[in-house]
Structure formats: structure tokens, C-alpha cells
Amino acid sequence: MLGVFLAALSAATFAFNNASARRGVLTGSVLQALAITVPIGVPLFLLAALASGQLGLLASFSTEAIGLLALAGVLHFVIGRYGNFRAAQAIGANLSGPVIQLSLAVTLVLAIVVLKETLTALRVLGIGLLLAAPALMRNAQVPSADRAPPDSGLPNFVPRYVEGYLFSLVAALLYGVSPFLIRLGLAGSDLGGGIVGGLISYTAAAMVVALLLLWPGQLRHAFAISPASLKWFTYSGVSVCIAQMFIYMAYAIAPISVVTPILQLHHVLRVVFARLLNPHHEAFGGRMILGTALSLLGAVILSLDTELVLSILPLPEPVASIARWQWP
């Protein structure tokens, strides 16, 4: 039950992170978002490693493992997060989320090609649902300009679909590759190793962001952040770090097949937080809800074990035979 509880906490925190980041990029830039949300992860993971007494595990990591975790940090927390923020800025978290959820399919393809895992009928169905979700939301209802409070100081929500979906796909690709690298880097580790691994990834990402800020004019631009954007980016940076810690702990004490479906609750909670924090700057309506539901269902199906499903659902033998199909 503790693993289930931690996974639910992680889902809620990820959802809040999505909404707070979206609120921040309404008035702030993506570079400002990276300058706040990435470096803030280093002290948070360092404190977690010190508090748990696991910092000494750093010496046990091989050069190869450190390299894999550092690469994962740069890909996920810098390039992937840049794509995520650009997508949220262009079309909002509700529309970009199901596209970014395609990262599960990317991870699955890597597992099949590199780790020689099998492709099952359930996984094919899950991928199909993930692909169908963004198509359904193409004409989702967008708040009209006259619904936005005139004294809010926030711009009207005018979706830029090409930009939004393009950067959503960038985020999906990088978010799909990074878990694969993390699993390789943390092979044989436990919960403490996971926290130290997160510290390595965040440190590498923070170093890259520091180099980006050395580019002429970028540091000045980062310091020109408005108080409102600073507040929301800080919320986002802290919440996403906490979410990562929760999920590491959940995976350490509960089966992935239990944790992963529960984690997908963040798709539903994302809509709730979007309604609370960004009611005039997100897409809502029936198409968006249906697309989110299909994305959630596809993510859950991808994580299910075929035999577990067949043990719960007494399907006719012809249908069960189709469900047991796998490749190779």
C-alpha cells in the first residue's frame, strides 16, 4: 500500500508541476524556466542524499554509469524539458500532455530493440490509443479572449499548434530515451542509489544550463524574470523534484506493474490543476477530455501484463489467443 500511496503522490505532484510551469511561461521565457527549474534540483537531491545517508554511494558508481546518468540528465532535464516548456507555452499543458505521453512508446521501442523485450497485443493496443489521443484533440475547445479577466495582466490564449505539437514530440522523444539510460545507469542499485543517480543527472543538467547562461545576453535575460514567473517556476522546479523522489521510492518498494498505472493518474489531475490555475489559458471541452482519457487508457494498457489481464477477465479462447500474441 505504501508504494501505491507514493505513486499517487508522485502523480499529483507531476500534475501540479505541469500547471505551475504553464502559468510561469505565460509571462516568462523558456530559458528563464530552465534557469530556475533545473539548478534547483541539485540542492534538493543533495539534501535527500545527505538526509538518507546515501551520498557515500556516489563512489560506487562506475564511470560508465555516471556517464549514462549524466547524459540522461541533459537529455531529460534540459532538452526534453525545453521541449515541454515550449509546447506548454504554445498550446498549453492539456493539449501537449497526451502527445508527450508518446514517450512511453519510445521507451517501449528501445526496450524491444535493445533489451530484446517482446511486443505484445496489449502493447500494440496501448500504442494505438496513445497515437489516437492527440488526433482527437486537434479541434479541442479553446477559451475565447472575452473569457479572460481584463485586469489579469496575462496574454490571451492563442494556440500555436505547429510549434506546440513539434516541441511536444521533441519532449516525448527525449523523455522516452532518458528512462532507458537511467535504467542502464542504475542497474543493480536500490532506493539510495536512485537518489544519488538523480543527483548526478541534475548536476550534469545544471552544468549545461550554466554554460547556456554564459552566452552573451542570456544571463541578463534570466535575471530579468518577473516576480510572478519566478514564483511559478520555483513551484514547478520544487514540485517536479519531489515527484521524481516519490517515484524512485515507489519503484523501490512496489512492482512496476502496480506503480506505473497509478502514476498515469497525473493525466487526470493535470486537467484539475489546469482548471484551478489556468482556466483561461488551457484547452477544455469534450474532445480534450476524451483525448486525455484515451491517453490515460493507452498508458495503463502499456504497463499491463497479458497473463494478469487474462486471469482477471475470462475471455473466450480465440480472443485469449489473440491477446497472447507476441513478437518476436
Secondary structure per residue as TSV (DSSP state, phi and psi in degrees):
chain	resnum	aa	ss	phi	psi
A	1	M	-	360.0	-32.9
A	2	L	H	-63.4	-39.9
A	3	G	H	-62.0	-41.2
A	4	V	H	-62.9	-43.0
A	5	F	H	-63.6	-43.5
A	6	L	H	-64.9	-39.0
A	7	A	H	-64.5	-39.6
A	8	A	H	-66.2	-40.0
A	9	L	H	-62.4	-41.3
A	10	S	H	-62.9	-43.0
A	11	A	H	-60.8	-43.4
A	12	A	H	-65.5	-39.9
A	13	T	H	-70.7	-38.8
A	14	F	H	-61.2	-40.7
A	15	A	H	-64.7	-43.0
A	16	F	H	-63.9	-38.1
A	17	N	H	-58.9	-44.6
A	18	N	H	-59.2	-45.2
A	19	A	H	-69.6	-40.7
A	20	S	H	-70.3	-36.9
A	21	A	H	-64.4	-41.4
A	22	R	H	-60.4	-42.1
A	23	R	H	-64.7	-37.2
A	24	G	H	-67.1	-41.9
A	25	V	H	-77.8	-2.8
A	26	L	T	-65.6	-34.2
A	27	T	T	-122.2	-14.0
A	28	G	S	-108.3	169.8
A	29	S	-	-95.2	165.9
A	30	V	H	-66.9	-38.0
A	31	L	H	-62.1	-41.2
A	32	Q	H	-62.5	-37.5
A	33	A	H	-63.2	-44.7
A	34	L	H	-64.7	-40.2
A	35	A	H	-63.9	-24.2
A	36	I	H	-96.6	-50.1
A	37	T	H	-75.5	-27.4
A	38	V	T	-80.8	-56.2
A	39	P	T	-59.5	-30.1
A	40	I	T	-64.2	-20.7
A	41	G	H	-72.1	-26.1
A	42	V	H	-64.2	-55.6
A	43	P	H	-63.2	-32.5
A	44	L	H	-67.2	-45.9
A	45	F	H	-70.3	-33.5
A	46	L	H	-63.9	-43.4
A	47	L	H	-62.5	-40.6
A	48	A	H	-64.0	-41.3
A	49	A	H	-66.3	-40.4
A	50	L	H	-68.1	-43.8
A	51	A	H	-64.4	-33.4
A	52	S	T	-88.5	-4.4
A	53	G	T	71.2	23.9
A	54	Q	-	-105.9	1.7
A	55	L	G	-61.2	-30.5
A	56	G	G	-62.4	-19.1
A	57	L	G	-65.3	-16.1
A	58	L	G	-56.7	-35.2
A	59	A	G	-69.4	-18.5
A	60	S	G	-85.9	-8.9
A	61	F	S	-78.9	133.0
A	62	S	-	-73.9	164.3
A	63	T	H	-59.4	-39.3
A	64	E	H	-64.3	-42.7
A	65	A	H	-64.5	-42.7
A	66	I	H	-62.4	-40.7
A	67	G	H	-63.5	-41.8
A	68	L	H	-65.3	-43.2
A	69	L	H	-68.7	-37.6
A	70	A	H	-65.6	-43.2
A	71	L	H	-62.2	-42.5
A	72	A	H	-60.1	-40.2
A	73	G	H	-63.8	-42.8
A	74	V	I	-66.7	-45.4
A	75	L	I	-64.9	-42.8
A	76	H	I	-81.8	-53.9
A	77	F	I	-83.7	-17.4
A	78	V	I	-107.3	-66.3
A	79	I	I	-72.4	-47.7
A	80	G	I	-62.9	-43.7
A	81	R	H	-67.0	-35.3
A	82	Y	H	-58.5	-47.1
A	83	G	H	-61.0	-40.8
A	84	N	H	-62.0	-47.2
A	85	F	H	-66.7	-40.7
A	86	R	H	-63.3	-39.5
A	87	A	H	-65.6	-44.4
A	88	A	H	-63.0	-37.5
A	89	Q	H	-65.7	-35.2
A	90	A	H	-83.6	-43.5
A	91	I	H	-130.5	-0.9
A	92	G	-	90.2	159.3
A	93	A	H	-70.6	-31.1
A	94	N	H	-65.5	-40.2
A	95	L	H	-80.6	-35.1
A	96	S	H	-79.3	-27.5
A	97	G	H	-56.1	-52.6
A	98	P	H	-62.4	-30.3
A	99	V	H	-69.3	-43.9
A	100	I	H	-64.0	-26.7
A	101	Q	T	-64.2	-14.4
A	102	L	T	-62.2	-10.6
A	103	S	H	-57.4	-30.7
A	104	L	H	-61.1	-40.7
A	105	A	H	-67.2	-37.7
A	106	V	H	-61.7	-45.6
A	107	T	H	-61.7	-40.2
A	108	L	H	-64.3	-43.6
A	109	V	H	-60.7	-43.1
A	110	L	H	-62.9	-40.3
A	111	A	H	-63.8	-37.7
A	112	I	H	-71.8	-43.8
A	113	V	H	-75.8	-43.4
A	114	V	T	-94.2	-46.1
A	115	L	S	-91.4	0.0
A	116	K	-	61.6	33.5
A	117	E	-	-76.7	167.2
A	118	T	-	-97.9	149.7
A	119	L	E	-96.5	123.5
A	120	T	E	-111.2	169.0
A	121	A	H	-62.0	-38.5
A	122	L	H	-63.6	-38.6
A	123	R	H	-68.9	-36.9
A	124	V	H	-61.9	-43.8
A	125	L	H	-62.3	-43.8
A	126	G	H	-61.5	-43.2
A	127	I	H	-63.8	-40.6
A	128	G	H	-60.5	-41.8
A	129	L	H	-66.7	-39.0
A	130	L	H	-63.1	-37.2
A	131	L	H	-72.7	-32.3
A	132	A	H	-74.6	-29.3
A	133	A	H	-58.4	-51.9
A	134	P	H	-62.4	-34.4
A	135	A	H	-63.4	-38.2
A	136	L	H	-66.9	-31.1
A	137	M	G	-89.4	6.6
A	138	R	G	-57.5	-37.7
A	139	N	G	-111.5	37.2
A	140	A	-	-63.2	152.4
A	141	Q	B	-67.6	129.4
A	142	V	-	-112.7	136.5
A	143	P	-	-57.8	136.5
A	144	S	-	-79.5	158.5
A	145	A	G	-60.3	-32.9
A	146	D	G	-75.3	-6.2
A	147	R	G	-86.6	-18.2
A	148	A	S	-76.2	136.0
A	149	P	-	-59.2	126.4
A	150	P	T	-65.4	-23.2
A	151	D	T	-100.9	14.3
A	152	S	S	-76.6	-22.0
A	153	G	-	75.5	7.8
A	154	L	-	-103.4	147.9
A	155	P	-	-71.5	157.6
A	156	N	-	-68.1	151.6
A	157	F	-	-85.6	105.6
A	158	V	-	-121.1	99.1
A	159	P	-	-61.8	138.1
A	160	R	-	-109.9	89.9
A	161	Y	H	-65.6	-43.9
A	162	V	H	-61.3	-49.8
A	163	E	H	-61.3	-44.9
A	164	G	H	-62.5	-47.6
A	165	Y	H	-71.7	-32.5
A	166	L	H	-62.9	-48.7
A	167	F	H	-74.6	-24.5
A	168	S	H	-63.0	-41.1
A	169	L	H	-67.2	-37.1
A	170	V	H	-60.6	-46.8
A	171	A	H	-62.9	-41.6
A	172	A	H	-60.7	-43.6
A	173	L	H	-62.3	-48.8
A	174	L	H	-72.0	-37.8
A	175	Y	H	-67.5	-24.3
A	176	G	H	-80.5	-33.6
A	177	V	H	-76.3	-39.9
A	178	S	H	-62.1	-40.8
A	179	P	H	-60.8	-33.6
A	180	F	H	-63.0	-44.2
A	181	L	H	-67.0	-38.4
A	182	I	H	-64.4	-41.7
A	183	R	H	-62.6	-38.5
A	184	L	H	-67.3	-41.1
A	185	G	H	-70.7	-28.0
A	186	L	T	-102.0	15.1
A	187	A	T	-55.9	123.8
A	188	G	T	84.5	2.1
A	189	S	-	-88.9	168.9
A	190	D	-	-117.4	-161.6
A	191	L	H	-58.4	-44.9
A	192	G	H	-60.8	-40.8
A	193	G	H	-63.5	-34.3
A	194	G	H	-64.8	-41.1
A	195	I	H	-65.5	-43.8
A	196	V	H	-65.3	-38.3
A	197	G	H	-61.3	-40.3
A	198	G	H	-62.8	-37.0
A	199	L	H	-63.7	-42.4
A	200	I	H	-61.5	-45.9
A	201	S	H	-63.3	-45.2
A	202	Y	H	-67.4	-36.9
A	203	T	H	-63.7	-44.8
A	204	A	H	-61.8	-42.7
A	205	A	H	-64.7	-41.7
A	206	A	H	-63.6	-36.2
A	207	M	H	-64.4	-40.1
A	208	V	H	-66.5	-42.1
A	209	V	H	-62.3	-39.1
A	210	A	H	-60.8	-40.7
A	211	L	H	-64.7	-39.1
A	212	L	H	-62.9	-36.1
A	213	L	H	-73.7	-16.7
A	214	L	T	-76.3	-13.6
A	215	W	S	-63.4	137.8
A	216	P	T	-49.3	126.2
A	217	G	T	89.0	-17.1
A	218	Q	H	-74.1	-39.7
A	219	L	H	-65.1	-40.8
A	220	R	H	-61.6	-40.5
A	221	H	H	-64.7	-40.4
A	222	A	H	-63.7	-39.4
A	223	F	H	-74.4	-13.3
A	224	A	T	-84.7	11.6
A	225	I	-	-62.4	141.9
A	226	S	-	-76.5	154.6
A	227	P	H	-57.3	-36.7
A	228	A	H	-65.7	-47.0
A	229	S	H	-64.8	-39.3
A	230	L	H	-58.6	-42.1
A	231	K	H	-62.7	-48.5
A	232	W	H	-71.7	-34.9
A	233	F	H	-69.2	-34.2
A	234	T	H	-65.7	-45.0
A	235	Y	H	-55.9	-45.0
A	236	S	H	-64.1	-45.9
A	237	G	H	-63.2	-42.7
A	238	V	H	-68.6	-43.6
A	239	S	H	-67.4	-38.0
A	240	V	H	-70.4	-33.1
A	241	C	H	-65.1	-44.1
A	242	I	H	-62.8	-40.6
A	243	A	H	-61.3	-41.8
A	244	Q	H	-63.4	-39.7
A	245	M	H	-65.5	-43.0
A	246	F	H	-58.8	-43.4
A	247	I	H	-71.3	-34.4
A	248	Y	H	-61.3	-44.7
A	249	M	H	-65.4	-39.7
A	250	A	H	-63.3	-44.2
A	251	Y	H	-66.1	-25.1
A	252	A	H	-74.9	-25.6
A	253	I	H	-121.0	-2.1
A	254	A	S	-139.1	152.2
A	255	P	-	-62.4	145.7
A	256	I	H	-58.8	-36.3
A	257	S	H	-63.8	-20.8
A	258	V	H	-91.7	-42.7
A	259	V	H	-70.3	-46.6
A	260	T	H	-59.4	-47.2
A	261	P	H	-60.8	-37.6
A	262	I	H	-68.1	-36.9
A	263	L	H	-60.4	-28.9
A	264	Q	T	-68.7	-7.8
A	265	L	T	-60.3	-17.8
A	266	H	H	-64.3	-20.4
A	267	H	H	-66.7	-41.4
A	268	V	H	-72.0	-45.5
A	269	L	H	-66.0	-28.2
A	270	R	H	-60.0	-40.8
A	271	V	H	-65.5	-38.9
A	272	V	H	-62.9	-49.7
A	273	F	H	-66.0	-34.1
A	274	A	H	-63.3	-40.6
A	275	R	H	-65.8	-35.6
A	276	L	H	-76.7	-43.0
A	277	L	H	-97.6	-32.2
A	278	N	-	-132.7	53.2
A	279	P	T	-63.8	-23.9
A	280	H	T	-104.6	6.4
A	281	H	S	-134.8	30.1
A	282	E	S	-139.9	157.9
A	283	A	-	-86.6	137.1
A	284	F	B	-131.7	-164.2
A	285	G	S	100.8	175.4
A	286	G	H	-63.1	-42.6
A	287	R	H	-63.1	-41.8
A	288	M	H	-65.3	-42.5
A	289	I	H	-63.3	-44.8
A	290	L	H	-64.3	-42.3
A	291	G	H	-63.0	-41.0
A	292	T	H	-63.6	-41.7
A	293	A	H	-63.2	-42.5
A	294	L	H	-65.0	-39.6
A	295	S	H	-63.1	-42.8
A	296	L	H	-62.5	-46.1
A	297	L	H	-62.9	-42.8
A	298	G	H	-62.7	-40.8
A	299	A	H	-64.6	-41.7
A	300	V	H	-65.5	-44.5
A	301	I	H	-61.4	-37.2
A	302	L	H	-61.1	-28.6
A	303	S	H	-93.7	-3.2
A	304	L	-	-84.6	147.9
A	305	D	-	-90.8	132.1
A	306	T	H	-58.6	-46.9
A	307	E	H	-65.5	-33.2
A	308	L	H	-63.9	-43.4
A	309	V	H	-62.9	-44.3
A	310	L	H	-67.8	-27.7
A	311	S	H	-73.3	-23.8
A	312	I	H	-91.9	-39.8
A	313	L	S	-105.9	111.0
A	314	P	-	-75.8	80.0
A	315	L	-	-79.9	151.5
A	316	P	-	-57.3	151.2
A	317	E	H	-57.4	-42.2
A	318	P	H	-59.1	-40.4
A	319	V	H	-69.9	-40.1
A	320	A	H	-62.9	-36.0
A	321	S	H	-64.9	-40.5
A	322	I	H	-64.7	-41.3
A	323	A	H	-64.6	-28.0
A	324	R	T	-84.8	-1.1
A	325	W	-	-60.2	140.0
A	326	Q	E	-150.5	158.7
A	327	W	E	-145.1	136.3
A	328	P	-	-82.7	360.0
